[in-house]
Amino acid sequence: MRFIYLSFKIIFIYLLSLSSSYSIEAPNIKNLIIYEEKQEIKLFEFFNEFENKVNIQEFKSELIIVNFWATWCAPCREEMPSLNNLQLNNNENKIKIIPINIGGENLRISKKFFNELNIDNLKVYVGNGAEIAKNLKLRGLPTTIFIDRDGYEFARIVGSIDFNNDEFLKWLKKLN
């Protein structure tokens, strides 16, 4: 009987230590989803600032943050300066940030939006919103997905956040 009690106690302590280590790994950001199993990214294409077609697989060897936005989206407008700042402060961490306008606006309108907000550290990309939203199961804007160096989505932010949040930045730094 004593052996059984001791075994349960050891298992309980072990499980408790696992749950606390997991909470340290995941930042306390309400709209951040971290997958237990990585998700395969379906191939999708978009256009760069020179109107050339780009494939997401071209960035496969880098940690990628893809932010889907639109000029008419108020939360997108709100978070874009902090995303711009994140790119400025993370150049040494080899993180590639790809903001893709999927709101149906063209490159000219997207560039104007970036100019209005003084977004100067990010490149402008546009994509077919309906196609990308369907392929990636996007539920609204903004949505930010995180893709590892092997091309798998491992986390997603649904809605806007402050990309300068200290807890988010600590988590991001651990990914490199």
LINNOR-V849264 format. One record per residue. RES is the residue in three letters. PSI is psi as a letter, one per 30 degrees, with the letter a starting at -180 (999 if undefined). BURIAL is b if it has 24 or more other ideal C-beta (glycine too) atoms within 12 Angstrom, else e. D_LAST is the distance of its C-alpha to the last C-alpha in Angstrom with 2 decimals. Layout:
# LINNOR-V849264
RES | PSI | BURIAL | D_LAST
RES | PSI | BURIAL | D_LAST
This chain:
# LINNOR-V849264
MET | e | e | 47.67
ARG | e | e | 45.92
PHE | e | e | 43.58
ILE | e | e | 42.63
TYR | e | e | 42.00
LEU | e | e | 39.79
SER | e | e | 37.83
PHE | e | e | 37.22
LYS | e | e | 36.15
ILE | e | e | 33.59
ILE | e | e | 32.21
PHE | e | e | 32.12
ILE | e | e | 30.20
TYR | e | e | 27.71
LEU | e | e | 27.17
LEU | e | e | 26.96
SER | e | e | 24.21
LEU | e | e | 22.16
SER | e | e | 22.64
SER | e | e | 21.72
SER | e | e | 18.43
TYR | e | e | 17.59
SER | f | e | 18.62
ILE | e | e | 16.30
GLU | e | e | 13.26
ALA | k | b | 14.67
PRO | l | b | 15.49
ASN | i | e | 19.17
ILE | j | b | 19.29
LYS | e | e | 22.37
ASN | g | b | 21.57
LEU | k | b | 18.04
ILE | k | b | 18.42
ILE | k | b | 15.89
TYR | k | e | 17.41
GLU | e | e | 18.38
GLU | k | e | 18.59
LYS | k | e | 16.63
GLN | k | e | 19.00
GLU | k | e | 20.06
ILE | k | b | 20.06
LYS | k | e | 23.53
LEU | k | e | 23.97
PHE | l | b | 24.62
GLU | l | e | 25.62
PHE | a | b | 25.96
PHE | k | b | 27.26
ASN | a | b | 25.74
GLU | f | e | 27.58
PHE | g | e | 29.93
GLU | g | e | 30.93
ASN | k | e | 29.44
LYS | k | e | 28.21
VAL | k | b | 24.49
ASN | k | e | 23.00
ILE | f | b | 19.60
GLN | f | e | 19.24
GLU | f | e | 19.21
PHE | g | b | 15.55
LYS | e | e | 14.61
SER | g | e | 12.32
GLU | l | b | 9.86
LEU | k | b | 7.92
ILE | k | b | 11.15
ILE | j | b | 12.72
VAL | k | b | 16.43
ASN | k | b | 18.89
PHE | k | b | 22.48
TRP | l | b | 25.14
ALA | l | b | 28.76
THR | f | b | 30.84
TRP | f | e | 33.23
CYS | j | b | 30.61
ALA | e | e | 30.93
PRO | e | b | 27.65
CYS | e | b | 25.88
ARG | e | b | 27.69
GLU | e | e | 26.68
GLU | f | b | 22.89
MET | e | b | 22.62
PRO | e | b | 22.81
SER | e | b | 19.83
LEU | e | b | 17.80
ASN | e | b | 19.19
ASN | e | b | 18.16
LEU | e | b | 14.53
GLN | e | b | 14.51
LEU | e | e | 16.33
ASN | f | e | 14.03
ASN | g | b | 10.67
ASN | e | e | 12.04
GLU | f | e | 10.37
ASN | g | e | 6.73
LYS | h | e | 8.06
ILE | k | b | 8.38
LYS | k | b | 11.90
ILE | k | b | 14.17
ILE | j | b | 17.37
PRO | j | b | 20.17
ILE | j | b | 23.00
ASN | j | b | 26.44
ILE | g | b | 28.09
GLY | g | b | 31.00
GLY | g | e | 33.49
GLU | l | b | 33.47
ASN | l | e | 33.51
LEU | e | b | 31.49
ARG | e | e | 34.12
ILE | e | e | 33.91
SER | e | b | 30.10
LYS | e | b | 30.15
LYS | e | e | 32.83
PHE | e | b | 30.73
PHE | e | b | 27.83
ASN | e | e | 30.49
GLU | e | e | 32.05
LEU | g | b | 28.84
ASN | h | e | 27.86
ILE | j | b | 24.66
ASP | g | e | 24.02
ASN | f | b | 20.27
LEU | k | b | 20.07
LYS | l | b | 21.98
VAL | k | b | 24.57
TYR | k | b | 24.58
VAL | l | b | 27.23
GLY | l | b | 27.76
ASN | j | b | 30.40
GLY | e | b | 29.85
ALA | e | e | 32.03
GLU | e | e | 30.56
ILE | e | b | 26.87
ALA | e | b | 27.65
LYS | e | e | 29.54
ASN | e | b | 27.01
LEU | g | b | 24.05
LYS | h | e | 26.34
LEU | k | b | 25.68
ARG | f | e | 27.91
GLY | l | e | 27.97
LEU | k | b | 26.51
PRO | l | b | 24.07
THR | k | b | 21.62
THR | k | b | 17.90
ILE | k | b | 16.07
PHE | k | b | 12.44
ILE | k | b | 12.24
ASP | l | b | 9.85
ARG | f | e | 10.11
ASP | f | e | 13.34
GLY | g | b | 14.89
TYR | k | e | 15.12
GLU | k | b | 15.14
PHE | f | b | 13.56
ALA | l | b | 14.42
ARG | k | b | 16.97
ILE | k | b | 18.51
VAL | j | b | 22.27
GLY | a | b | 23.86
SER | l | b | 22.79
ILE | l | b | 20.58
ASP | j | e | 19.93
PHE | f | b | 16.47
ASN | g | e | 17.09
ASN | k | b | 17.56
ASP | e | e | 16.23
GLU | e | e | 15.37
PHE | e | b | 13.44
LEU | e | b | 11.48
LYS | e | e | 10.74
TRP | e | b | 9.61
LEU | e | b | 7.38
LYS | e | e | 5.82
LYS | f | e | 5.54
LEU | f | b | 3.79
ASN | 999 | e | 0.00
